[in-house]
């Protein structure tokens, strides 16, 4: 009976070790879940950036106002007859 009890205790310890610390353990599952969540968050950020780029592309394709706005803000261009004022903080 002592041998059977010892064997069962040893089997229980081995199974508990595999459950908590083994290759397919609870710890490994939690690490994978954290990795999946991090990748989902990164994908959401990339999807938002892609949406913003698509809107910008459509705006540039459909109207000259966006092109003019970019030329004024990024290149400092002005139209003939306008006066350029540079305000320094």
N, C-alpha and C positions, 0 to 999 in steps of 0.2 A: 504494500500500500504506500510505503514511503517512496518507493521508486516511481510509482505512478504519480504521486503528488509532486515529486521533484520534476518529473518530465513535464507535467502540465504547467508548473510554475515557469520552467524554462521556456516552454512554447509560448506562454503568455508574455514573458519578457521579450522574446524575439519578435512577436507580433506587435507589441507596443513600440518597440524600437523602429520597426518598419513603418508603423503608422505615423509616428511623430518625427523621425529623423531620417527615414529612408529616402530612396530616389523618388518615389511617387508619394511623398508624405504630405501632411497637412501644411507644413512649412513651405514646401515647394509649390503647393497649390496657391497659397497666399502670395508668394512672390510672383507667380504667373498672373494672378488677378491684378496685382499692382502694376505689372508691366502692361497688361491689356488696357487698364484704365489710363495709364500715361500715354499710350499710343492713341487711344480714342480722343484724349484731350488735344494732342498734337494734330490729329486729323481734323478736329473741329476748327482749330486755328487756321490750318491750311485751307479748309473749305471756305472760311470767312474771307481770307486773303484772296482766294481765287474768285469769289463772288465780287469783291471790290475791284479786282483787275478787269473782270468781264464788264462791269458797269462803266468803268473808265474807257475801255475799248469802244463800247457802244456809243458813249458820249462823244468820243473823238471821231468816230465814223459818221455819226449823224449830224453833227452841227459844227459850224465854224466858231461858235462862241467858246467852246472848250479849248480849241486850238489858240484862239486869241487870248484867252485867259492864261494859258500856259506860256505863251510868248511874252506876255506882260510880266508875269510873276517870276518865271525862271530865267528869261533872257533879258528882261528890262527893256523890251521894245515899246515904242510909242508910235502913235499914228501921226501923220503929217498935220500940223496945226495945233498939236497938243503941247503943253508945257510940262516938262518933267521936274518934279520936286523930290528931293531926297531928304528925308527927315531922319536925323540921327538922334538916338536916345542919349 
